[in-house]
Amino acid sequence: MRTVTSMPHEVREEEHVWIPMRDGIRLAARIWRPVYSDLEAVPAILEIIPYRQRDLTARRDSIHHPYFAGHGYACARVDLRGSGESEGVLTDEYLDEELSDAEDVLAWLAQQPWCNGRSGMMGISWGGFNALQVAARRPPGLDAIVTASSTDDRYADDVHYMGGCLLSDNLSWASTMFAFNSCPPEPAVVGDRWREMWQARLARSGLWLEEWLVHQRRDDYWRHASVCENYADIQCPVLAVSGWADGYSNSVFRMLEHLRVPRKGLIGPWSHKYPHLGEPGPAIGFLQELVRWWDHWLKDIDNDVMDDPMLRIWMQDSVPPFTAYEERPGRWVGEPSWPSPNITAEVHPLARNRIAQPGEPAEPEELTIESPLSVGQYAGKWCSYNAPPDLPYDQREEDGGSLVFDTDEFTEQCEIVGSPVLELELAANRPVAMVAARLSDIAPDGRATRISYGLLNLTHRDSHAEPAPLVPGKRYQVSLQLNAMAQALPPGHRLRVAISTSYWPLAWPPPEPVRLSVFSGASRLVLPIRSTNGSGEPVMRPFGPPEGAEPIPVTQLQPGDERWTVTRDLVRYESALEVVKDQGVVRLDDIDLEVTQRAYERYSWVGDDVLSATGETEWRITFKRGDWEASAVTRTVLTSTATEFKLRAELDAYEGEFRVTSYNWDRTVPRDLV
């Protein structure tokens, strides 16, 4: 990424700013704004998230907020209550309290003499979520938002559940926030109150994983702050962004289809990262794009930001299966709207071992599968962070425990854009079952690269809100939508559908082993095939190179470590996936603060015993400056019986080498058809 050291406007940074909330709590903020805003008020841009602007996101923040300020905006990076140096306690995601706080911050910004009352919100992940959610509340002056790696539906398309199946990322993410919520504020900012504030967080933040496990179906808990409940609530322009390796690309398509405001969509090859920092590459000049977006909607500049196609996507070329890529080959394509007139649904019947051609008859047969529990060990993460390498590996071993259907070799390039759909006639021998379906690009040498997949808890076949057990042996018609994609398949390659009854450890297994029957002839694959009908690609303005402001200086004092290891013990029949994300020791040079972060995850099982599935996590975060040192260590273990989830958790807080606080949880949550 290119570092820009000269901006159109000189920037002033206000490092410690307190913003009062309606209940008296104060939120900690850092503000960058052009010096000329002392004389001429400017629009404001807000990012409000729980990830500690003084340290954990300080380097990232320093790349883009000063950049916007240098282009004429007042940028506020605010920590949610109970995070960083902000007062209060954070007790869950996207509570009404959080969204009200964001409204208060926007109102405070509008009242400042350097702000002209107009504002935008932006963010990735959490900040992308609450930008959408606050926009749906229509606070005065919020004129546009940018939402990256977020969702409109907190149940159906977030880190917790997928198709009604419990994701292991639910445990992983809960453990991340368990650790972050246990971190202390900075004594250098809050003074002697730091210990009191820290103890309040440790005592009251709670065990979020328990709450998320209680709500195993789509109830009012998940409907809250899901903007899909009423898209019409959003009345300001929206730029929605994601990446094919991210977990949130589906929501971009839904928002383009259902919102009724000026809107644009952008999907690159990236994982869960901003596009100017995008991995896999190519990264793009995303900050330049945002300046044009903000100029148009916050300054009324008549530029060409809305002239490009509604949706710009990276059409990915075929690649061998690897767990990480520096760059994904491909090209940018544009769609004028979504749904797009360039997409045609192509229906392929499923026959024994084959994906038949449209209109070709497929002989009716009963095809059965009872997958080994190991199917899924090469699935990668639901949401890739590209650290450590966490994309799906070669699918051939997974295919060995699945029902497999292949097309004939392609004789010309085939392009798929959108969400493939599997329409299956099936039966199961248990009342609770799941189906996992993978779509892979099969190279001439046989290597299988997963290009999309989907999960469905079959008790949710008709409703995520009111699941119902299966009648063993009864035939059902179900529809399974796979993740959206943009993939070019070259001549000589084939397309494969693989169907399995488990996908652990990406998703928690059903309470009993399941044998699934799929009936060919009555089942089919619907592919969204893209063709420009001879009209060629639309003319699109090319993206600039990635650039940003000069990042704050940091020093790597101790190296980190990244591992993603699959093991199998053929004596005890125990298998495990172990993940290490160790950032080593990093010093933020400008504030002389040393930060240590290490996360460890282990997902294990024994043979095909579905009740042996175990998820374990451990986090350690340490902050140190001179004689002051504070650490939080968290541990979480999730197991299950046929009827319950069992959750054990530990939290230890240290000052130096001395443990000053310890909490333990032992909880049981009934399984609800999961």
N, C-alpha and C positions, 0 to 999 in steps of 0.2 A: 504494500500500500504506500502510495506517495504521501509524504508529509508536506503540508502546506504551512509555511511559516509567515506568509504575508497575506492578510485578509483585506477585503475592501474597507473594513472599518476596524479601528482599534478596539480592543475588548478589555473590559474591567471585570474581574472576578471578585465576588463577595463570598468568602469561604464559609462563614458561620452565620446563618440567618435563621431566626425563629419565627415560625408562622403559627399564630394562635387559631385554635379550633373553637367551635361554638360551645363546647363543654369545658373550655379552659386548658385542655391539653395543648402542648406546643410540639409542632413537627420541625425536625431539623432539615435545613435546605442549603444547597449551594446554588448560587446564581451567577450566570455569565450574561453580560449585556454590553452592547456597544457604548463606548464613552459618549457618543453624541446623544444618547437617550437622556442625558441630563438636561438637554435642551429641547429635544424632540421625542415625544413618546413613540414607542414601537410595540408591535404585537408580541405576545408571550407564547412560549412553548413549554408544556409541562410533561415531565416524566416522573411518575410517583410509584415506587416499587420498594420491596422490603430488603434489598440486597446491599445496603450499607454504602452510601455514596462517599464516605470518608476513606474507605479502604478497599472493600471487596470489588466494587465496580469503578473505583476511582480512575484507573487507567483507561477503561473503555469510555467512561463519561468524558474524560479529557480529550478524546479524539473527536467526538461529534458535537457536544454542546458548545464549546468555544467556536467551532466551525460555523454553527448557525448564528451565534452571537456576532461573529465577524461579518455575517451577511445581513445584519440588521434586525436581529431578534433577541428578546430577553428570554433566556433559557433557565428554567428552574428544575433542578434535580432534587426531589424530595424523598426522604425515607418515610415509609408508612409508620403509623404509630406502633410503638413496641419494637422497632427495628433501628439499627444504627444508633444515632443519638436522640432519636425522637422519643418523646415521653409516651406513657401508656403501655399496653400489652396487646400483642397481636394474637388472636385466638382462632383464626381460620382465614380461608381465602374469601375475598370478594364480599365480605359482610356489608350490610347497609351502612354500618359505621364507617368503613373504608371509603365507600363511594360518597358519603356525605362529607368526609374529610377532603376528598378530592374537589368537591364542589366549593368547599370553604377556601381551599388553596387558590382555585381559579378566581373566586371573588376577591381574595386578598391581592392577587396579582393585578387584577383590573383596577384596584384602588391605588396602586403605586403611581407616583408621578411620572415614572419612566415607562409606564405601560398605557397604551391607548385604548384598553378595554377589549381588544380582540385577542383571541387565544386559540391555540391548537393543543392537542394531546398526542403523544406518541409513546411507543414502547414495544419491546419484544417480549413474548411470553407473558408473564404477569402484567407488565405494562401495556401489552397489546390487548389483553383481556379487559383491564379496567378502563382503557380508552374507549372501547366499544360500550362497556356498561355505563360509563358516565355519559357518553353521547346519547344513550337511550333515555337519560334523565333530562336532557335538553337544558343544561345550565346556561344562563345568559352569557353571551360572548364567545361560546365555544363554536368556532366557525368551520373546523375541519379536524380530522384525525388521521393518524397513520397507525395501523395495527399490524404487527408482524408476529408470526408464529403464535396465533391465538385461535379461539374458536367461538362460534355463535351458539354452541350446544355443549354445556358443561358435562352432561352425562354421556351422550352418544359419541362424542369426539374430543375427549380430553384424556389426560394421563391416567385416569382412574379405571374406566371401563371401556371396552370395545365390543360392540354387538352384544352387550349384556354379559360379557366375560370379564372377570377380574384380571386386570393387568398387573404384572410384577412391577411395572413402573409406578403403580400406586404405592407400593412399599418403598421403592427407591426414592420417589419424590417426597413422600411423607417423612422419610428419614433425613432427607436434605433439609427440609424446613424444621424438623425437630432440632437439628444441629444449629441452623441459623438463628432460630428463635431463642436459643440458649446462650447466644453470644452477648458479652457485656457492652455497654456504651463506653465511649472514650473518656477517661478522667480529664484529659487535656481540654475537652469541650464542655462536659457537664459538671466538672469539679467533683467535690466530695460526695455528691449524690449518686455517683456511678454504682456503688455497691448496692444501695437501696433499690435503684432502678433495675439492676441485674437480678437481684433476688426476687423482685416482683415478677419479672419475666420467667424465671425458673419455676416459680410456684404456680403461675396462673396461665401460661400459654397453652398447656394441655397437650394431649396426645391426639394429634389430628388423624392419624391412621385409624383409630377407633371410630371416630365420627364418620370417616369415609367408608368404613366397612359396614356400619349400621345401615347405610343407605345403598343397598345393592340393586335397587330398581329406580326407575326415573320418577322420583317423587318431587314434592315441593322444594326440598333441599337443593336439588339440581336445577329445577326450573328457575329458581332465583338467580338472577344475573345471567341467564341464558337469553341472549337477545333474539334468538329464533322464536321465542314465544310471541313476539310481535315486532317484526322487522320495521314496521311503520313508526315505531318509537324513535328510530334514528332519523334525524332530519338534516344532518350536516354531511358534507362530502367525506368519502371514505377511500383511503388507499390501503388495500389488503395485500399482505406480502407473506410468502412462505417459501419452502424449498422441498424438493422431492425426497430428500433424506430426512426431512423434518417430520414430526408427527401431525402437523396441522394444515397440510395442503388442501384437504377436502373442504375446509370451511371457506377458502377463497372462492371456490366455485359456487357454493351455496349463497354466499353474500352477494356475488355478482348477479345471481339469478333472482334473488328475493328483495334486495334493497331497492328502494325507489328514489335514490338520491344520486347525484353525480358520483361515480365510483370507478376505480381502476383496480386491476389485479395484476400481481407480479409473482411468478414462481420460477425460481432458478434451480440449480442442481444442489443447493446448499443443505446443510444440516441445520440445527437449531441456533443459527447465528444471523446477525445482521448481514445484508448482502455485500456491504463494503469490506466485511471481514469473512466473507463466505468460504466455507469448506464443505464439500469439495468445490473447487473452482469451476469456472472462472468467477472470481469476485467482480463486482461492477462498481461504478461511481455512484453509489446509492445516495450519498450525502448531497451530491449535485442534483439528483432527482428530487430529493426532499426540499431543497431550496426552491426549486421551480414550483413544486407543489404548494409550499407555504407562500411563495410570492403571489401565486394566482389566487389562493383562497383567503389569505390573511392581509394581503396588500392590494388586491384587486388589479394586479398587473396582468395585462392581456398577453400572456405568453402562449406557447403551443402545448402546454402540459396535458391538455385534454384531447389533443389531436391524434395521439397514438391509439392503437386498438385498445378496446376495453381490457383485454387480457393479453399480457405478454408472458410467454412461457418458454422454457428451455427444452427443446425437443432433444431427448437424450439418444445418442447412438448406442449401438451394442458394445458391451465391454465384458471381459472375463470377470468372474466372480471374485471380488476381493473385499476385505472388511474395511478398507479405507482407500480413497482415491485422492490424489492431489488435485486432479481435474477430471471432470466428466466431459468427453467429447460430445459435440452436438451443435445446435444452432438455435437462435432466437426465432420464434414464430409468433404471429399475432392472430387473435380472434376478435372479430368486430363486436361480438356480444356473447353472452352466455345465458342459455344454450346457444351454440354456434350453428349457423347454417352450413358450415363446412363439415359437420359431424353427422354420420349416418350409422344407425344401429344395425349391426350385421349379426344375424342369429345363426349359431352353429350348434346342431344337435350333438349330444354326447353319445358315443357308441363305445363298445368295449375297447379300451386302450386308445381310442381315437377321438379327436375333435373333428366331426364331419363338416363338409362344406355346406353352406346355406342351401336348403332345399333337398339335400341328400338324405334318404331315409336311414334311420338308425334302428337296428333290431332291438326290441325290448328285452332286457336282461336284468337280473338282480345281481348287483356287484357289491360285495361286502368288504369291510375293512375294520379292523380293531388295531389301532396304531400302537406301537411301543411308546412308552412315556418319553423316550429320548427324541422323538420327533419334535423339533423346535430348538434343539441345542445350538443350531447354527443360524437362528432367526435374527440375531442382533437385537438391538433395543427397539421398543415401540417408537421412541423419539431419539434420533441420533444426535449426539453432541460432538462426534468425531474425536473424542478424547476420553478413554483410549479408542482405538479403532473398533467400531460397534455396528457396522453394517452387516447384512446377511452374507454368509459364506456360500460356497458351492452347495447347491441344493440336492445333489444326487443322493447323498446318504439319507437326507430327509425323505426323498422320493421313494426310497426302499420301504418305508413304513406307511405308504399312502396309496390311494387309488390314483392312477396316473392316466391322463388323456393327452395325446399329442396331435397337433395338426400335421399335415403333410409339409414338406419343405416349401418355403416361399419361393416363388419364381421371380418375384419383383418386390421392391421395398414396400413394406406395410407400415403405416403410421397409426398409432392408437393414442387418442387424446380424450381424457375423461375417465369415468368410472366403469370398468367392466362389471357385469352382473351375472352371477350364476343363479339360474332358476332350476332348482333341484326337486325331484320327487324322491323322498327318502323315508326310511323308517329306522327306529332305534330299539334296542332291547332293554333300555333303561329309561326311567321317567325323567332323568336329568342328563342332558348330553350337549356336546358342542360340536360344531363343525368348523374346521379351519381349511381355507382354500388359498393356494398359492398359484400365482401366474409367473412362469419363468420363460426366459429367452434361452433356447437350447442351441448352442453352437454346433457346427459340424463335427467337432471332436467330442461332443457329448456334455461339455461343461454347462451347468445350469445356473443362470443368474436370475435371482428373483427380481421381478419388476413391479409386482403388486401383490397384495394379499388381503384377506378379510377374515373376520371371525364372527360367529353367531352362536350365542347360547340358544339352543333350540327351544327352551322354555319361553324365550322372548320372541318366538317366530311371528306372533301377531301384535305384540305390544311390549315396549320396555317398561311401561307403567304397570301393567297387569299381566305378568308372566303366568304361564300355566304348565303343569307337568305334561310330559308326553304320555300317551298310552302305548306301552311297549308293543311293537309289531304293527301298529297302525301307520298307514302311509300319510305323509303330509307333503304339501307343496310349499316350499319356502324360497324366499328370494334373498340372496346374499350379495350385497354390494361390496366390491373390492375398492381399495384405495384408488383415488384418482391418479392419473399418470400421463406422461407424454413420452412415448417410446417409439423409435424407428427400428424396425426389424428388417435386416437385409436379406437378399436372396441367399438361399442355402440354409437359413436358420429355420427353426420350428418354434411353435408356441406350445407350452405345456401347462395344463391344469393339474394340480396335485391336491387331493382331498384327504384330510386326516381327522382323527377323532381327538387329538390332543395337539397342543402347541406350547408345551412347557419348555423353558421357564418364561417365555414371553407372556403366557396367560396361565392362570391357575387351573389345574385339571379338574374335571368333574369328580363327584364323590365316589363314583364306581367306574371301573373299566366299562367301556361302551363298544358294542359292535354296531356299526352303521351299515345300512343297506341303501345304496343309491341305484335308482332304476333308470337305466339308459333308455333312450327313445323318448322318455317323458322328461328328461333333463336337458338343459341347453346352456350354452355360454353366449352372452350378448356382448359384442365388442363395439365400442365407439370408434369407428374408423374415420380418419381424417382425410379429406381430399379437398383441394382448392378448385376442383372442377376446371382445371386448365387456366384459371385466372391468375395463377402465380401468387406469391406471397405479398401481403400489403407492404407498402414502403414504411419503414420504421426508422426513427431517429436512433442512431447507435448510442449505446451507453458509453460514458466516459470511463477512464481508468479509475480504480478505487483510490480515494484520497481522504485525508482527514487532517485535523489539527495535530500539532506536535504532542505526543503523549507524555504524561508525567514520567519522570525517571524512576525506574525500579532496578534493584539489584538482586539477582538470583544467588542467595547465599548458600543454599544446599539444593542439589538437583532433585527433581521430582521423579516419579515412576508411574508408568502406565502398563497395565496388563489386562488381558482378556483370555482366560485359560479354561479350556474344557478338559476334564479328566474323567477316566473311567477305570474303576478297580474291578478286575475280572475275577477276584477271589470273593470279595464281599458284595459285588454287583452294585456298588455305590458309584454314582456319577455326580459331577458337580460342574457348575460354571462359576468361576471366581473372577471378580472384576476389581482392579485396584486403580484408583484415581488419586494420585499423590502429587500435589503441586510443589512439594519441597518447602523451603523457607524463602520467602520473598520479602525484601525490605522496600517499603515505600520511602524513597530517599528524601522527599520534601518534608515529610513529617516524622522521619526516623522511626517508623513503626515496622516491626517484623511480624509477618503473618505466616502461619503454618496451617495447611489444610490437607487432610488425608481422609479418603473415603474407601471403605472396603465392603464389597457385597459378595455373598455366596448363596447360590441356589443349588440345592442338592436333592437327590432322590435315590431310591434303592430299587433296582429292577424295574418292574412295571407296577409297583405298589403306589397307587395314586395318593394314598394317605401318608406316604413318606415324604411328600413334597415339603420342602422347608426353604424359607427365605430368611437370610440373616444380613444385617447391615451394621457397620460400626463407623462412626465419624469422630474425628478429632480436629478441633480448630483452636489455635493458640494465637494470642496477641501479646507482643512484648515490646517494651521500650524501657531501656535502662533497668531499674530495679522492679518496675511494674510488669507483671506477667499474669495473664488470666487465660484459662482454658475451659472448654466444654467438651466432654466426651459422651457420646450417645450410642446406645446399642439397642437394636430391635430384632426380634425373632418372631416370625409368623409361621404357624403350622395349622393343620386342620384335622378334624375327624370327619366322619360322614355327615355329621349334623351341625358342626360348629367350626368357627375359626378361633384359634387360640393365639393371643398376642401377649408377648412379654417385652418390656422395655425398661431401660435403665438410663439415668441421667446423672452424671457426676460433674461437678464444677470445681475447679481448682484455682487457687491463688498461689502462683509459684508451684511448689511441690506438694502443697497441703490441700487436701480435699476439704472444701468448705460447705458443700451441699450435695445431697444424694437423694434421688427419688427413684422409686421402682413401681412399675405397673404390671399387673397380671390380669388380663381381661379375656372374656369369652363372648363371642358374637355369634348368634345363630346363623347358619347358612340359609339363604333365601333363594332356593332354586338356582344356586350358583355352583 
